[in-house]
Amino acid sequence: MTVYAIAQLSINDRPRYERYVARFLPVLQQYGGRLLAADEQVEVVEGEWAKDKLIMVAFPDRDAFTAWAASPEYVEIAEDRLGATEGPVLLVHGVA
């Protein structure tokens, strides 16, 4: 079943975050992930949201997500994301 990882980020160090972004997509694709959204102009239609960016990626299943998140390639680049941003990352299970 498809799973979606959703990151809601506040960016504190733009150059370091951009270094992460530059290396993100090839690593994501290597593990079967697809970038669905990366938006810094999120439109809040209900409630409040005080972040800078929302990212949503999809994986075929939880095992593919786990392989990506724990991979040496991702762990290496994630240091820049962790050092440059704050915010939750949610894993959501699809319905079909």
Backbone as a printed PyTorch tensor [residue, N CA C, xyz], in Angstrom:
tensor([[[ 0.8340, -1.1790,  0.0000],
         [ 0.0000,  0.0000,  0.0000],
         [ 0.8850,  1.2500,  0.0000]],

        [[ 0.5440,  2.2100, -0.8070],
         [ 1.2960,  3.4610, -0.9100],
         [ 1.3400,  4.1790,  0.4330]],

        [[ 2.5160,  4.7190,  0.7570],
         [ 2.6490,  5.5810,  1.9310],
         [ 3.1560,  6.9350,  1.4600]],

        [[ 2.7740,  7.9600,  2.2200],
         [ 3.1470,  9.3350,  1.9010],
         [ 3.9050,  9.9240,  3.0750]],

        [[ 5.0560, 10.5140,  2.8080],
         [ 5.8020, 11.2450,  3.8290],
         [ 5.5500, 12.7260,  3.5850]],

        [[ 5.1120, 13.4060,  4.6310],
         [ 4.7760, 14.8200,  4.5390],
         [ 5.6360, 15.5740,  5.5440]],

        [[ 6.4520, 16.4940,  5.0530],
         [ 7.3050, 17.3190,  5.9180],
         [ 6.7470, 18.7330,  5.9410]],

        [[ 6.6530, 19.2880,  7.1420],
         [ 6.2040, 20.6640,  7.3350],
         [ 7.3810, 21.4070,  7.9640]],

        [[ 8.0520, 22.2180,  7.1790],
         [ 9.3430, 22.7540,  7.5920],
         [ 9.3530, 24.2620,  7.8050]],

        [[10.0730, 24.6620,  8.8340],
         [10.5380, 26.0370,  9.0020],
         [12.0080, 26.0190,  8.6290]],

        [[12.4100, 26.8810,  7.7200],
         [13.7900, 26.8830,  7.2130],
         [14.5720, 27.9650,  7.9430]],

        [[15.6420, 27.5350,  8.6360],
         [16.4610, 28.4450,  9.4320],
         [17.7970, 28.7860,  8.7810]],

        [[18.2370, 27.9700,  7.8400],
         [19.5280, 28.1620,  7.1720],
         [19.3270, 27.8330,  5.6920]],

        [[18.9470, 28.8370,  4.9030],
         [18.5860, 28.6290,  3.5000],
         [19.7210, 28.0070,  2.6760]],

        [[20.9760, 28.4920,  2.7560],
         [22.0290, 27.8750,  1.9450],
         [22.2270, 26.3880,  2.2610]],

        [[22.1940, 26.0450,  3.5200],
         [22.3610, 24.6370,  3.8950],
         [21.1690, 23.8110,  3.4110]],

        [[19.9710, 24.3560,  3.5110],
         [18.7880, 23.6460,  3.0290],
         [18.8620, 23.4580,  1.5070]],

        [[19.2980, 24.4560,  0.7840],
         [19.4180, 24.3420, -0.6740],
         [20.4470, 23.2810, -1.0690]],

        [[21.4810, 23.0990, -0.2660],
         [22.4610, 22.0280, -0.5110],
         [21.7570, 20.6680, -0.4140]],

        [[20.8930, 20.5080,  0.5570],
         [20.0980, 19.2860,  0.7100],
         [19.1860, 19.0830, -0.4990]],

        [[18.4670, 20.1420, -0.8780],
         [17.5210, 20.0650, -1.9920],
         [18.2260, 19.6360, -3.2780]],

        [[19.4120, 20.1360, -3.5070],
         [20.1530, 19.8260, -4.7390],
         [20.4700, 18.3390, -4.8610]],

        [[20.5540, 17.6420, -3.7380],
         [20.9180, 16.2220, -3.7580],
         [19.7270, 15.2950, -3.4810]],

        [[18.5830, 15.8600, -3.1670],
         [17.4330, 15.0940, -2.6970],
         [16.8100, 14.1800, -3.7540]],

        [[16.4650, 14.7220, -4.9010],
         [15.6760, 13.9840, -5.8840],
         [16.3370, 12.6890, -6.3770]],

        [[17.6170, 12.6850, -6.7350],
         [18.2140, 11.4200, -7.1760],
         [18.1760, 10.3280, -6.1070]],

        [[18.3710, 10.7190, -4.8540],
         [18.3340,  9.7280, -3.7710],
         [16.9070,  9.2190, -3.5920]],

        [[15.9400, 10.1110, -3.6380],
         [14.5370,  9.7150, -3.5220],
         [14.1660,  8.7170, -4.6150]],

        [[14.4950,  9.0370, -5.8520],
         [14.1340,  8.1890, -6.9900],
         [14.8490,  6.8430, -6.9470]],

        [[16.0500,  6.8240, -6.4230],
         [16.8260,  5.5830, -6.3220],
         [16.0910,  4.5440, -5.4670]],

        [[15.2840,  5.0000, -4.5250],
         [14.5650,  4.1020, -3.6230],
         [13.0680,  4.0170, -3.9420]],

        [[12.6980,  4.3860, -5.1480],
         [11.3160,  4.2330, -5.5930],
         [10.3690,  5.3220, -5.1330]],

        [[10.9130,  6.4120, -4.5950],
         [10.0730,  7.5130, -4.1380],
         [ 9.7280,  8.4660, -5.2630]],

        [[ 8.5870,  9.1560, -5.1030],
         [ 8.1530, 10.1650, -6.0750],
         [ 7.8380, 11.4490, -5.3300]],

        [[ 8.3620, 12.5560, -5.8210],
         [ 8.0530, 13.8600, -5.2580],
         [ 6.7000, 14.3000, -5.7830]],

        [[ 5.7400, 14.5180, -4.8730],
         [ 4.3900, 14.9190, -5.2640],
         [ 4.1650, 16.4110, -5.0960]],

        [[ 4.7870, 17.0120, -4.0890],
         [ 4.6050, 18.4450, -3.8410],
         [ 5.8040, 18.9690, -3.0720]],

        [[ 6.1870, 20.2060, -3.3830],
         [ 7.2210, 20.9430, -2.6540],
         [ 6.8220, 22.4090, -2.7970]],

        [[ 6.1610, 22.9420, -1.7780],
         [ 5.4890, 24.2260, -1.9250],
         [ 5.8470, 25.1800, -0.7910]],

        [[ 6.3180, 26.3660, -1.1650],
         [ 6.5770, 27.4230, -0.1900],
         [ 5.4920, 28.4950, -0.2270]],

        [[ 4.4310, 28.2440, -0.9800],
         [ 3.2980, 29.1670, -1.0720],
         [ 2.0150, 28.4330, -0.6760]],

        [[ 2.0710, 27.6840,  0.4060],
         [ 0.9210, 26.9040,  0.8510],
         [-0.2420, 27.8410,  1.1620]],

        [[-1.3970, 27.4920,  0.6650],
         [-2.6040, 28.2790,  0.9250],
         [-3.3660, 27.6340,  2.0770]],

        [[-3.4400, 28.3280,  3.1780],
         [-4.1730, 27.8260,  4.3350],
         [-5.6400, 28.1770,  4.1480]],

        [[-6.4790, 27.1660,  4.0640],
         [-7.9010, 27.4040,  3.8550],
         [-8.7100, 27.1940,  5.1360]],

        [[-8.0650, 26.6260,  6.1400],
         [-8.7370, 26.4180,  7.4160],
         [-7.6790, 26.2620,  8.5000]],

        [[-7.8620, 26.8940,  9.6330],
         [-6.9070, 26.7880, 10.7310],
         [-5.6940, 27.6630, 10.5190]],

        [[-4.6170, 27.3160, 11.2390],
         [-3.3730, 28.0820, 11.1580],
         [-2.2200, 27.1620, 10.7950]],

        [[-1.2500, 27.7200, 10.0910],
         [-0.0610, 26.9730,  9.6870],
         [ 1.0880, 27.9530,  9.6480]],

        [[ 2.1070, 27.7290, 10.4710],
         [ 3.2010, 28.6940, 10.6000],
         [ 4.5310, 28.1250, 10.1210]],

        [[ 4.5220, 27.4030,  9.0350],
         [ 5.7530, 26.8290,  8.4810],
         [ 6.1070, 27.5450,  7.1810]],

        [[ 7.3000, 27.2400,  6.6560],
         [ 7.7700, 27.8600,  5.4190],
         [ 7.5190, 27.0000,  4.1840]],

        [[ 7.4790, 25.6700,  4.3760],
         [ 7.4270, 24.7890,  3.2100],
         [ 6.7670, 23.4680,  3.5780]],

        [[ 6.0380, 22.9260,  2.6230],
         [ 5.4660, 21.6000,  2.7500],
         [ 6.0080, 20.7290,  1.6240]],

        [[ 6.4500, 19.5390,  1.9700],
         [ 6.9480, 18.5740,  0.9860],
         [ 6.1540, 17.2900,  1.1570]],

        [[ 5.7160, 16.7060,  0.0590],
         [ 5.0160, 15.4300,  0.1100],
         [ 5.6440, 14.4870, -0.9070]],

        [[ 6.0370, 13.3130, -0.4190],
         [ 6.6080, 12.2880, -1.2890],
         [ 5.8180, 10.9980, -1.1030]],

        [[ 5.8340, 10.1580, -2.1250],
         [ 5.1230,  8.8780, -2.0790],
         [ 6.1150,  7.7470, -2.2930]],

        [[ 5.8460,  6.6390, -1.6170],
         [ 6.6120,  5.4020, -1.7850],
         [ 5.6300,  4.2670, -2.0030]],

        [[ 6.0490,  3.2220, -2.7130],
         [ 5.1410,  2.1020, -2.9740],
         [ 4.5960,  1.4580, -1.6960]],

        [[ 5.4240,  1.4330, -0.6510],
         [ 5.0050,  0.8310,  0.6140],
         [ 5.9360,  1.3020,  1.7310]],

        [[ 5.6270,  0.8980,  2.9550],
         [ 6.4100,  1.3370,  4.1020],
         [ 7.8520,  0.8170,  4.0320]],

        [[ 8.0470, -0.3810,  3.5090],
         [ 9.3990, -0.9360,  3.3950],
         [10.2680, -0.0690,  2.4890]],

        [[ 9.7130,  0.4140,  1.3840],
         [10.4760,  1.2850,  0.4820],
         [10.8160,  2.5940,  1.1820]],

        [[ 9.8720,  3.1610,  1.9290],
         [10.1470,  4.3810,  2.7000],
         [11.2720,  4.1410,  3.6980]],

        [[11.1820,  3.0490,  4.4420],
         [12.1920,  2.7430,  5.4600],
         [13.5630,  2.5310,  4.8330]],

        [[13.6090,  1.8430,  3.6930],
         [14.8950,  1.6270,  3.0020],
         [15.5080,  2.9590,  2.6050]],

        [[14.7020,  3.8790,  2.0950],
         [15.1830,  5.2160,  1.7190],
         [15.6540,  5.9970,  2.9390]],

        [[14.8070,  6.0790,  3.9640],
         [15.1150,  6.9000,  5.1370],
         [16.3610,  6.4190,  5.8690]],

        [[16.6280,  5.1190,  5.8250],
         [17.7850,  4.5580,  6.5250],
         [18.9950,  4.3710,  5.6190]],

        [[18.8540,  4.6970,  4.3310],
         [19.9450,  4.4480,  3.3890],
         [21.1360,  5.3590,  3.6810]],

        [[22.3400,  4.8770,  3.4190],
         [23.5280,  5.7210,  3.6210],
         [23.4700,  7.0060,  2.7990]],

        [[22.9050,  6.9270,  1.5970],
         [22.8180,  8.1020,  0.7320],
         [21.9210,  9.1700,  1.3490]],

        [[20.7670,  8.7470,  1.8830],
         [19.8630,  9.7320,  2.4640],
         [20.3660, 10.2290,  3.8130]],

        [[20.8710,  9.3460,  4.6260],
         [21.3910,  9.7590,  5.9400],
         [22.4550, 10.8370,  5.7590]],

        [[23.3010, 10.6860,  4.7420],
         [24.3530, 11.6790,  4.4800],
         [23.7780, 13.0540,  4.1520]],

        [[22.8060, 13.1160,  3.2360],
         [22.2720, 14.4320,  2.8570],
         [21.3130, 14.9800,  3.9040]],

        [[20.6690, 14.0990,  4.6730],
         [19.7010, 14.5460,  5.6820],
         [20.3490, 15.3890,  6.7720]],

        [[21.6500, 15.2590,  6.9550],
         [22.3400, 16.1060,  7.9410],
         [22.0930, 17.5840,  7.6410]],

        [[22.0930, 17.9470,  6.3640],
         [21.8310, 19.3440,  6.0010],
         [20.3840, 19.7350,  6.2850]],

        [[19.4340, 18.8540,  5.9990],
         [18.0280, 19.1770,  6.3000],
         [17.8210, 19.3280,  7.8030]],

        [[18.3610, 18.4040,  8.5570],
         [18.1940, 18.4560, 10.0110],
         [18.8600, 19.6880, 10.6190]],

        [[19.9790, 20.1110, 10.0400],
         [20.6770, 21.2910, 10.5400],
         [20.0710, 22.6020, 10.0770]],

        [[19.2690, 22.5590,  9.0260],
         [18.7580, 23.7930,  8.4210],
         [17.2710, 24.0330,  8.6630]],

        [[16.5580, 23.0260,  9.1470],
         [15.1030, 23.1470,  9.2760],
         [14.6190, 22.6070, 10.6120]],

        [[13.3830, 22.9730, 10.9180],
         [12.6670, 22.4010, 12.0590],
         [11.2650, 22.0590, 11.5870]],

        [[10.6980, 21.0220, 12.1530],
         [ 9.3200, 20.6890, 11.8440],
         [ 9.1010, 19.2060, 11.7450]],

        [[ 7.8400, 18.8050, 11.8110],
         [ 7.5220, 17.3810, 11.7980],
         [ 7.5770, 16.7770, 10.3990]],

        [[ 7.8390, 15.4750, 10.3890],
         [ 7.6930, 14.6590,  9.1850],
         [ 6.6850, 13.5700,  9.5560]],

        [[ 5.6370, 13.4910,  8.7770],
         [ 4.5440, 12.5560,  9.0410],
         [ 4.5550, 11.4480,  7.9990]],

        [[ 4.2400, 10.2260,  8.4200],
         [ 4.0820,  9.1240,  7.4800],
         [ 2.6020,  8.7480,  7.4730]],

        [[ 1.9870,  8.8160,  6.3030],
         [ 0.5540,  8.6070,  6.1430],
         [ 0.3520,  7.4080,  5.2250]],

        [[-0.4890,  6.4830,  5.6330],
         [-0.7830,  5.2990,  4.8260],
         [-1.9480,  5.5860,  3.8970]],

        [[-1.7760,  5.2230,  2.6270],
         [-2.8420,  5.4060,  1.6530],
         [-4.0160,  4.4900,  1.9240]],

        [[-5.0980,  4.7080,  1.2190],
         [-6.3020,  3.9160,  1.4310],
         [-6.5140,  2.8500,  0.3620]],

        [[-5.7100,  2.8490, -0.6640],
         [-5.8770,  1.8290, -1.7050],
         [-4.5500,  1.2030, -2.0390]]])
